[in-house]
């Protein structure tokens, strides 16, 4: 087996840090309920593009950072992002063959399941009443997937990240 030297791994970490910043950036009040799942979107791209480099440990770490940034129960976002990463890794080979619109539909289900887990855990801790608005971030994230994929794919190819 030939060992491949990692190149430009900082791009992965920079994009994930940018996703964390976007997840806490202020939005107008009418857009707050539909805030995209930025860390999940960026993590999903890197898991699909480089599954040997980005995996469940990365998702757990990014989730813990998101918990600290959001001030939520420690481990809540870590569990949700790890679930998303597990599902994406499980569907990795199939997802890469799908066109972007089908990937968006699959990711709508994956993000919806993650949001359902998030809602359930928040309801258990008593911090949020259950509403159907939990689906909106998953829907917005699935709609943004083709643009996020195109942008990160361009960066990935231009900088030769591996």
CNS distance restraints for C-alpha pairs under 8 A (distance, minus, plus):
assign (resid   6 and name CA) (resid 161 and name CA) 7.65 0.50 0.50
assign (resid   6 and name CA) (resid 162 and name CA) 5.68 0.50 0.50
assign (resid   7 and name CA) (resid 160 and name CA) 6.97 0.50 0.50
assign (resid   7 and name CA) (resid 161 and name CA) 5.45 0.50 0.50
assign (resid   7 and name CA) (resid 162 and name CA) 5.53 0.50 0.50
assign (resid   8 and name CA) (resid  12 and name CA) 7.88 0.50 0.50
assign (resid   8 and name CA) (resid 159 and name CA) 6.98 0.50 0.50
assign (resid   8 and name CA) (resid 160 and name CA) 7.09 0.50 0.50
assign (resid   8 and name CA) (resid 161 and name CA) 5.08 0.50 0.50
assign (resid   8 and name CA) (resid 162 and name CA) 7.08 0.50 0.50
assign (resid   9 and name CA) (resid  13 and name CA) 6.88 0.50 0.50
assign (resid   9 and name CA) (resid 161 and name CA) 6.25 0.50 0.50
assign (resid   9 and name CA) (resid 162 and name CA) 6.99 0.50 0.50
assign (resid  10 and name CA) (resid  14 and name CA) 5.91 0.50 0.50
assign (resid  11 and name CA) (resid  15 and name CA) 6.06 0.50 0.50
assign (resid  11 and name CA) (resid 161 and name CA) 7.31 0.50 0.50
assign (resid  12 and name CA) (resid  16 and name CA) 6.25 0.50 0.50
assign (resid  12 and name CA) (resid  46 and name CA) 7.21 0.50 0.50
assign (resid  13 and name CA) (resid  17 and name CA) 6.05 0.50 0.50
assign (resid  14 and name CA) (resid  18 and name CA) 6.09 0.50 0.50
assign (resid  15 and name CA) (resid  19 and name CA) 6.17 0.50 0.50
assign (resid  15 and name CA) (resid  42 and name CA) 6.98 0.50 0.50
assign (resid  16 and name CA) (resid  20 and name CA) 6.37 0.50 0.50
assign (resid  16 and name CA) (resid  39 and name CA) 6.24 0.50 0.50
assign (resid  16 and name CA) (resid  42 and name CA) 6.25 0.50 0.50
assign (resid  16 and name CA) (resid  43 and name CA) 6.86 0.50 0.50
assign (resid  16 and name CA) (resid  62 and name CA) 7.54 0.50 0.50
assign (resid  17 and name CA) (resid  21 and name CA) 6.32 0.50 0.50
assign (resid  18 and name CA) (resid  22 and name CA) 6.12 0.50 0.50
assign (resid  19 and name CA) (resid  23 and name CA) 6.13 0.50 0.50
assign (resid  19 and name CA) (resid  38 and name CA) 4.90 0.50 0.50
assign (resid  19 and name CA) (resid  39 and name CA) 4.75 0.50 0.50
assign (resid  19 and name CA) (resid  42 and name CA) 6.67 0.50 0.50
assign (resid  20 and name CA) (resid  24 and name CA) 6.76 0.50 0.50
assign (resid  20 and name CA) (resid  38 and name CA) 7.00 0.50 0.50
assign (resid  20 and name CA) (resid  39 and name CA) 5.85 0.50 0.50
assign (resid  20 and name CA) (resid  62 and name CA) 7.98 0.50 0.50
assign (resid  20 and name CA) (resid  65 and name CA) 7.87 0.50 0.50
assign (resid  20 and name CA) (resid  66 and name CA) 6.33 0.50 0.50
assign (resid  20 and name CA) (resid  69 and name CA) 7.92 0.50 0.50
assign (resid  21 and name CA) (resid  25 and name CA) 6.11 0.50 0.50
assign (resid  22 and name CA) (resid  38 and name CA) 6.59 0.50 0.50
assign (resid  23 and name CA) (resid  35 and name CA) 7.64 0.50 0.50
assign (resid  23 and name CA) (resid  36 and name CA) 7.66 0.50 0.50
assign (resid  23 and name CA) (resid  37 and name CA) 7.02 0.50 0.50
assign (resid  23 and name CA) (resid  38 and name CA) 5.94 0.50 0.50
assign (resid  23 and name CA) (resid  39 and name CA) 7.17 0.50 0.50
assign (resid  24 and name CA) (resid  69 and name CA) 7.24 0.50 0.50
assign (resid  24 and name CA) (resid  70 and name CA) 6.82 0.50 0.50
assign (resid  27 and name CA) (resid  31 and name CA) 6.21 0.50 0.50
assign (resid  27 and name CA) (resid  32 and name CA) 5.87 0.50 0.50
assign (resid  28 and name CA) (resid  32 and name CA) 6.36 0.50 0.50
assign (resid  29 and name CA) (resid  33 and name CA) 7.83 0.50 0.50
assign (resid  31 and name CA) (resid  35 and name CA) 6.44 0.50 0.50
assign (resid  33 and name CA) (resid 133 and name CA) 7.05 0.50 0.50
assign (resid  33 and name CA) (resid 136 and name CA) 6.98 0.50 0.50
assign (resid  33 and name CA) (resid 137 and name CA) 7.05 0.50 0.50
assign (resid  34 and name CA) (resid 136 and name CA) 5.17 0.50 0.50
assign (resid  34 and name CA) (resid 137 and name CA) 4.63 0.50 0.50
assign (resid  34 and name CA) (resid 140 and name CA) 6.46 0.50 0.50
assign (resid  35 and name CA) (resid 137 and name CA) 5.44 0.50 0.50
assign (resid  35 and name CA) (resid 140 and name CA) 7.40 0.50 0.50
assign (resid  36 and name CA) (resid 137 and name CA) 5.05 0.50 0.50
assign (resid  36 and name CA) (resid 138 and name CA) 7.07 0.50 0.50
assign (resid  36 and name CA) (resid 140 and name CA) 5.70 0.50 0.50
assign (resid  36 and name CA) (resid 141 and name CA) 4.90 0.50 0.50
assign (resid  37 and name CA) (resid  41 and name CA) 6.11 0.50 0.50
assign (resid  37 and name CA) (resid 137 and name CA) 6.32 0.50 0.50
assign (resid  37 and name CA) (resid 138 and name CA) 7.08 0.50 0.50
assign (resid  37 and name CA) (resid 141 and name CA) 5.90 0.50 0.50
assign (resid  38 and name CA) (resid  42 and name CA) 6.15 0.50 0.50
assign (resid  38 and name CA) (resid 141 and name CA) 7.62 0.50 0.50
assign (resid  39 and name CA) (resid  43 and name CA) 5.87 0.50 0.50
assign (resid  39 and name CA) (resid  62 and name CA) 7.61 0.50 0.50
assign (resid  40 and name CA) (resid  44 and name CA) 5.88 0.50 0.50
assign (resid  40 and name CA) (resid  81 and name CA) 6.28 0.50 0.50
assign (resid  40 and name CA) (resid  84 and name CA) 7.22 0.50 0.50
assign (resid  41 and name CA) (resid  45 and name CA) 6.43 0.50 0.50
assign (resid  41 and name CA) (resid 141 and name CA) 6.89 0.50 0.50
assign (resid  41 and name CA) (resid 145 and name CA) 6.99 0.50 0.50
assign (resid  41 and name CA) (resid 148 and name CA) 7.46 0.50 0.50
assign (resid  42 and name CA) (resid  46 and name CA) 6.44 0.50 0.50
assign (resid  42 and name CA) (resid 148 and name CA) 7.54 0.50 0.50
assign (resid  43 and name CA) (resid  47 and name CA) 6.04 0.50 0.50
assign (resid  43 and name CA) (resid  54 and name CA) 7.85 0.50 0.50
assign (resid  43 and name CA) (resid  59 and name CA) 7.11 0.50 0.50
assign (resid  43 and name CA) (resid  85 and name CA) 7.51 0.50 0.50
assign (resid  44 and name CA) (resid  48 and name CA) 6.15 0.50 0.50
assign (resid  44 and name CA) (resid  84 and name CA) 7.68 0.50 0.50
assign (resid  44 and name CA) (resid  85 and name CA) 6.70 0.50 0.50
assign (resid  44 and name CA) (resid  88 and name CA) 6.84 0.50 0.50
assign (resid  45 and name CA) (resid  49 and name CA) 6.03 0.50 0.50
assign (resid  45 and name CA) (resid 149 and name CA) 6.43 0.50 0.50
assign (resid  45 and name CA) (resid 152 and name CA) 7.48 0.50 0.50
assign (resid  46 and name CA) (resid  50 and name CA) 5.50 0.50 0.50
assign (resid  46 and name CA) (resid  51 and name CA) 7.11 0.50 0.50
assign (resid  46 and name CA) (resid  54 and name CA) 6.27 0.50 0.50
assign (resid  47 and name CA) (resid  51 and name CA) 4.68 0.50 0.50
assign (resid  47 and name CA) (resid  53 and name CA) 7.77 0.50 0.50
assign (resid  47 and name CA) (resid  54 and name CA) 5.37 0.50 0.50
assign (resid  47 and name CA) (resid  55 and name CA) 6.19 0.50 0.50
assign (resid  47 and name CA) (resid  85 and name CA) 7.07 0.50 0.50
assign (resid  47 and name CA) (resid  88 and name CA) 7.29 0.50 0.50
assign (resid  47 and name CA) (resid  89 and name CA) 6.96 0.50 0.50
assign (resid  48 and name CA) (resid  88 and name CA) 7.30 0.50 0.50
assign (resid  48 and name CA) (resid  89 and name CA) 7.37 0.50 0.50
assign (resid  48 and name CA) (resid  92 and name CA) 6.14 0.50 0.50
assign (resid  48 and name CA) (resid  95 and name CA) 7.96 0.50 0.50
assign (resid  48 and name CA) (resid  96 and name CA) 7.08 0.50 0.50
assign (resid  50 and name CA) (resid  54 and name CA) 6.14 0.50 0.50
assign (resid  50 and name CA) (resid 162 and name CA) 6.94 0.50 0.50
assign (resid  51 and name CA) (resid  55 and name CA) 6.17 0.50 0.50
assign (resid  51 and name CA) (resid  89 and name CA) 7.38 0.50 0.50
assign (resid  53 and name CA) (resid 162 and name CA) 7.77 0.50 0.50
assign (resid  54 and name CA) (resid  58 and name CA) 5.96 0.50 0.50
assign (resid  54 and name CA) (resid  59 and name CA) 7.89 0.50 0.50
assign (resid  55 and name CA) (resid  59 and name CA) 6.36 0.50 0.50
assign (resid  55 and name CA) (resid  85 and name CA) 6.72 0.50 0.50
assign (resid  55 and name CA) (resid  89 and name CA) 7.96 0.50 0.50
assign (resid  56 and name CA) (resid  60 and name CA) 6.11 0.50 0.50
assign (resid  56 and name CA) (resid  82 and name CA) 5.56 0.50 0.50
assign (resid  56 and name CA) (resid  85 and name CA) 6.00 0.50 0.50
assign (resid  56 and name CA) (resid  86 and name CA) 6.77 0.50 0.50
assign (resid  57 and name CA) (resid  61 and name CA) 6.21 0.50 0.50
assign (resid  57 and name CA) (resid  82 and name CA) 7.86 0.50 0.50
assign (resid  58 and name CA) (resid  62 and name CA) 6.11 0.50 0.50
assign (resid  59 and name CA) (resid  63 and name CA) 5.92 0.50 0.50
assign (resid  59 and name CA) (resid  78 and name CA) 6.69 0.50 0.50
assign (resid  59 and name CA) (resid  81 and name CA) 5.50 0.50 0.50
assign (resid  59 and name CA) (resid  82 and name CA) 5.22 0.50 0.50
assign (resid  59 and name CA) (resid  85 and name CA) 6.66 0.50 0.50
assign (resid  60 and name CA) (resid  64 and name CA) 6.19 0.50 0.50
assign (resid  60 and name CA) (resid  78 and name CA) 4.64 0.50 0.50
assign (resid  60 and name CA) (resid  79 and name CA) 6.84 0.50 0.50
assign (resid  60 and name CA) (resid  81 and name CA) 6.66 0.50 0.50
assign (resid  60 and name CA) (resid  82 and name CA) 5.65 0.50 0.50
assign (resid  61 and name CA) (resid  65 and name CA) 6.36 0.50 0.50
assign (resid  61 and name CA) (resid  78 and name CA) 6.90 0.50 0.50
assign (resid  62 and name CA) (resid  66 and name CA) 6.15 0.50 0.50
assign (resid  62 and name CA) (resid  78 and name CA) 6.88 0.50 0.50
assign (resid  62 and name CA) (resid  81 and name CA) 7.91 0.50 0.50
assign (resid  63 and name CA) (resid  67 and name CA) 6.15 0.50 0.50
assign (resid  63 and name CA) (resid  75 and name CA) 7.07 0.50 0.50
assign (resid  63 and name CA) (resid  76 and name CA) 7.59 0.50 0.50
assign (resid  63 and name CA) (resid  77 and name CA) 4.69 0.50 0.50
assign (resid  63 and name CA) (resid  78 and name CA) 3.51 0.50 0.50
assign (resid  63 and name CA) (resid  79 and name CA) 7.13 0.50 0.50
assign (resid  63 and name CA) (resid  80 and name CA) 7.58 0.50 0.50
assign (resid  63 and name CA) (resid  81 and name CA) 5.94 0.50 0.50
assign (resid  63 and name CA) (resid  82 and name CA) 7.72 0.50 0.50
assign (resid  64 and name CA) (resid  68 and name CA) 6.33 0.50 0.50
assign (resid  64 and name CA) (resid  74 and name CA) 6.66 0.50 0.50
assign (resid  64 and name CA) (resid  75 and name CA) 5.90 0.50 0.50
assign (resid  64 and name CA) (resid  76 and name CA) 7.96 0.50 0.50
assign (resid  64 and name CA) (resid  77 and name CA) 6.60 0.50 0.50
assign (resid  64 and name CA) (resid  78 and name CA) 5.15 0.50 0.50
assign (resid  65 and name CA) (resid  69 and name CA) 6.16 0.50 0.50
assign (resid  66 and name CA) (resid  70 and name CA) 5.90 0.50 0.50
assign (resid  66 and name CA) (resid  77 and name CA) 6.39 0.50 0.50
assign (resid  66 and name CA) (resid  78 and name CA) 7.63 0.50 0.50
assign (resid  67 and name CA) (resid  71 and name CA) 5.67 0.50 0.50
assign (resid  67 and name CA) (resid  72 and name CA) 5.13 0.50 0.50
assign (resid  67 and name CA) (resid  73 and name CA) 6.55 0.50 0.50
assign (resid  67 and name CA) (resid  74 and name CA) 5.53 0.50 0.50
assign (resid  67 and name CA) (resid  75 and name CA) 6.65 0.50 0.50
assign (resid  67 and name CA) (resid  76 and name CA) 6.78 0.50 0.50
assign (resid  67 and name CA) (resid  77 and name CA) 5.78 0.50 0.50
assign (resid  67 and name CA) (resid  78 and name CA) 7.28 0.50 0.50
assign (resid  68 and name CA) (resid  72 and name CA) 6.86 0.50 0.50
assign (resid  68 and name CA) (resid  74 and name CA) 7.09 0.50 0.50
assign (resid  72 and name CA) (resid  76 and name CA) 7.09 0.50 0.50
assign (resid  74 and name CA) (resid  78 and name CA) 7.89 0.50 0.50
assign (resid  75 and name CA) (resid  79 and name CA) 5.89 0.50 0.50
assign (resid  76 and name CA) (resid  80 and name CA) 6.40 0.50 0.50
assign (resid  76 and name CA) (resid 118 and name CA) 7.14 0.50 0.50
assign (resid  76 and name CA) (resid 121 and name CA) 7.55 0.50 0.50
assign (resid  77 and name CA) (resid  81 and name CA) 5.94 0.50 0.50
assign (resid  77 and name CA) (resid 118 and name CA) 7.66 0.50 0.50
assign (resid  78 and name CA) (resid  82 and name CA) 5.99 0.50 0.50
assign (resid  79 and name CA) (resid  83 and name CA) 6.15 0.50 0.50
assign (resid  80 and name CA) (resid  84 and name CA) 6.31 0.50 0.50
assign (resid  80 and name CA) (resid 114 and name CA) 5.58 0.50 0.50
assign (resid  80 and name CA) (resid 115 and name CA) 7.77 0.50 0.50
assign (resid  80 and name CA) (resid 117 and name CA) 7.03 0.50 0.50
assign (resid  80 and name CA) (resid 118 and name CA) 6.61 0.50 0.50
assign (resid  81 and name CA) (resid  85 and name CA) 6.11 0.50 0.50
assign (resid  81 and name CA) (resid 114 and name CA) 7.69 0.50 0.50
assign (resid  82 and name CA) (resid  86 and name CA) 6.03 0.50 0.50
assign (resid  83 and name CA) (resid  87 and name CA) 6.17 0.50 0.50
assign (resid  83 and name CA) (resid 114 and name CA) 6.87 0.50 0.50
assign (resid  84 and name CA) (resid  88 and name CA) 6.10 0.50 0.50
assign (resid  84 and name CA) (resid 110 and name CA) 6.43 0.50 0.50
assign (resid  84 and name CA) (resid 111 and name CA) 6.96 0.50 0.50
assign (resid  84 and name CA) (resid 114 and name CA) 6.48 0.50 0.50
assign (resid  85 and name CA) (resid  89 and name CA) 5.94 0.50 0.50
assign (resid  86 and name CA) (resid  90 and name CA) 6.05 0.50 0.50
assign (resid  87 and name CA) (resid  91 and name CA) 6.23 0.50 0.50
assign (resid  87 and name CA) (resid 110 and name CA) 7.00 0.50 0.50
assign (resid  88 and name CA) (resid  92 and name CA) 5.57 0.50 0.50
assign (resid  88 and name CA) (resid  95 and name CA) 7.90 0.50 0.50
assign (resid  88 and name CA) (resid 110 and name CA) 7.91 0.50 0.50
assign (resid  91 and name CA) (resid  95 and name CA) 5.83 0.50 0.50
assign (resid  92 and name CA) (resid  96 and name CA) 6.29 0.50 0.50
assign (resid  93 and name CA) (resid  97 and name CA) 6.86 0.50 0.50
assign (resid  94 and name CA) (resid  98 and name CA) 6.66 0.50 0.50
assign (resid  95 and name CA) (resid 103 and name CA) 6.06 0.50 0.50
assign (resid  98 and name CA) (resid 102 and name CA) 5.80 0.50 0.50
assign (resid  98 and name CA) (resid 103 and name CA) 5.95 0.50 0.50
assign (resid  99 and name CA) (resid 103 and name CA) 6.28 0.50 0.50
assign (resid 100 and name CA) (resid 104 and name CA) 6.11 0.50 0.50
assign (resid 100 and name CA) (resid 145 and name CA) 7.82 0.50 0.50
assign (resid 100 and name CA) (resid 146 and name CA) 5.91 0.50 0.50
assign (resid 101 and name CA) (resid 105 and name CA) 6.47 0.50 0.50
assign (resid 101 and name CA) (resid 146 and name CA) 7.34 0.50 0.50
assign (resid 102 and name CA) (resid 106 and name CA) 6.30 0.50 0.50
assign (resid 103 and name CA) (resid 107 and name CA) 5.99 0.50 0.50
assign (resid 104 and name CA) (resid 108 and name CA) 5.99 0.50 0.50
assign (resid 104 and name CA) (resid 142 and name CA) 4.93 0.50 0.50
assign (resid 104 and name CA) (resid 143 and name CA) 6.68 0.50 0.50
assign (resid 104 and name CA) (resid 145 and name CA) 6.08 0.50 0.50
assign (resid 104 and name CA) (resid 146 and name CA) 7.30 0.50 0.50
assign (resid 105 and name CA) (resid 109 and name CA) 6.63 0.50 0.50
assign (resid 105 and name CA) (resid 142 and name CA) 6.86 0.50 0.50
assign (resid 106 and name CA) (resid 110 and name CA) 6.33 0.50 0.50
assign (resid 107 and name CA) (resid 111 and name CA) 5.76 0.50 0.50
assign (resid 107 and name CA) (resid 142 and name CA) 5.94 0.50 0.50
assign (resid 108 and name CA) (resid 112 and name CA) 5.78 0.50 0.50
assign (resid 108 and name CA) (resid 138 and name CA) 5.78 0.50 0.50
assign (resid 108 and name CA) (resid 139 and name CA) 6.01 0.50 0.50
assign (resid 108 and name CA) (resid 141 and name CA) 7.51 0.50 0.50
assign (resid 108 and name CA) (resid 142 and name CA) 5.11 0.50 0.50
assign (resid 109 and name CA) (resid 113 and name CA) 6.11 0.50 0.50
assign (resid 110 and name CA) (resid 114 and name CA) 6.28 0.50 0.50
assign (resid 111 and name CA) (resid 115 and name CA) 6.05 0.50 0.50
assign (resid 111 and name CA) (resid 138 and name CA) 5.08 0.50 0.50
assign (resid 111 and name CA) (resid 141 and name CA) 7.88 0.50 0.50
assign (resid 111 and name CA) (resid 142 and name CA) 7.87 0.50 0.50
assign (resid 112 and name CA) (resid 116 and name CA) 6.07 0.50 0.50
assign (resid 112 and name CA) (resid 135 and name CA) 6.04 0.50 0.50
assign (resid 112 and name CA) (resid 138 and name CA) 5.34 0.50 0.50
assign (resid 112 and name CA) (resid 139 and name CA) 7.81 0.50 0.50
assign (resid 113 and name CA) (resid 117 and name CA) 6.25 0.50 0.50
assign (resid 114 and name CA) (resid 118 and name CA) 6.16 0.50 0.50
assign (resid 115 and name CA) (resid 119 and name CA) 6.01 0.50 0.50
assign (resid 115 and name CA) (resid 134 and name CA) 6.14 0.50 0.50
assign (resid 115 and name CA) (resid 135 and name CA) 6.90 0.50 0.50
assign (resid 115 and name CA) (resid 138 and name CA) 7.04 0.50 0.50
assign (resid 116 and name CA) (resid 120 and name CA) 6.05 0.50 0.50
assign (resid 116 and name CA) (resid 134 and name CA) 7.12 0.50 0.50
assign (resid 116 and name CA) (resid 135 and name CA) 7.97 0.50 0.50
assign (resid 117 and name CA) (resid 121 and name CA) 6.12 0.50 0.50
assign (resid 118 and name CA) (resid 122 and name CA) 6.13 0.50 0.50
assign (resid 119 and name CA) (resid 123 and name CA) 6.06 0.50 0.50
assign (resid 119 and name CA) (resid 128 and name CA) 7.56 0.50 0.50
assign (resid 119 and name CA) (resid 130 and name CA) 6.66 0.50 0.50
assign (resid 119 and name CA) (resid 134 and name CA) 6.98 0.50 0.50
assign (resid 120 and name CA) (resid 124 and name CA) 6.22 0.50 0.50
assign (resid 120 and name CA) (resid 130 and name CA) 7.80 0.50 0.50
assign (resid 121 and name CA) (resid 125 and name CA) 6.40 0.50 0.50
assign (resid 122 and name CA) (resid 126 and name CA) 6.12 0.50 0.50
assign (resid 122 and name CA) (resid 127 and name CA) 5.49 0.50 0.50
assign (resid 122 and name CA) (resid 128 and name CA) 5.63 0.50 0.50
assign (resid 123 and name CA) (resid 127 and name CA) 6.19 0.50 0.50
assign (resid 123 and name CA) (resid 128 and name CA) 5.56 0.50 0.50
assign (resid 123 and name CA) (resid 129 and name CA) 6.12 0.50 0.50
assign (resid 123 and name CA) (resid 130 and name CA) 6.52 0.50 0.50
assign (resid 134 and name CA) (resid 138 and name CA) 7.64 0.50 0.50
assign (resid 135 and name CA) (resid 139 and name CA) 6.26 0.50 0.50
assign (resid 136 and name CA) (resid 140 and name CA) 6.14 0.50 0.50
assign (resid 137 and name CA) (resid 141 and name CA) 5.96 0.50 0.50
assign (resid 138 and name CA) (resid 142 and name CA) 6.10 0.50 0.50
assign (resid 139 and name CA) (resid 143 and name CA) 6.23 0.50 0.50
assign (resid 140 and name CA) (resid 144 and name CA) 6.21 0.50 0.50
assign (resid 141 and name CA) (resid 145 and name CA) 6.16 0.50 0.50
assign (resid 144 and name CA) (resid 148 and name CA) 6.20 0.50 0.50
assign (resid 145 and name CA) (resid 149 and name CA) 5.84 0.50 0.50
assign (resid 146 and name CA) (resid 150 and name CA) 6.10 0.50 0.50
assign (resid 147 and name CA) (resid 151 and name CA) 6.08 0.50 0.50
assign (resid 148 and name CA) (resid 152 and name CA) 6.05 0.50 0.50
assign (resid 149 and name CA) (resid 153 and name CA) 5.81 0.50 0.50
assign (resid 150 and name CA) (resid 154 and name CA) 6.19 0.50 0.50
assign (resid 151 and name CA) (resid 155 and name CA) 6.44 0.50 0.50
assign (resid 152 and name CA) (resid 156 and name CA) 5.85 0.50 0.50
assign (resid 153 and name CA) (resid 157 and name CA) 6.07 0.50 0.50
assign (resid 154 and name CA) (resid 158 and name CA) 5.91 0.50 0.50
assign (resid 155 and name CA) (resid 159 and name CA) 5.93 0.50 0.50
assign (resid 156 and name CA) (resid 160 and name CA) 5.72 0.50 0.50
assign (resid 156 and name CA) (resid 161 and name CA) 5.32 0.50 0.50
assign (resid 157 and name CA) (resid 161 and name CA) 6.90 0.50 0.50
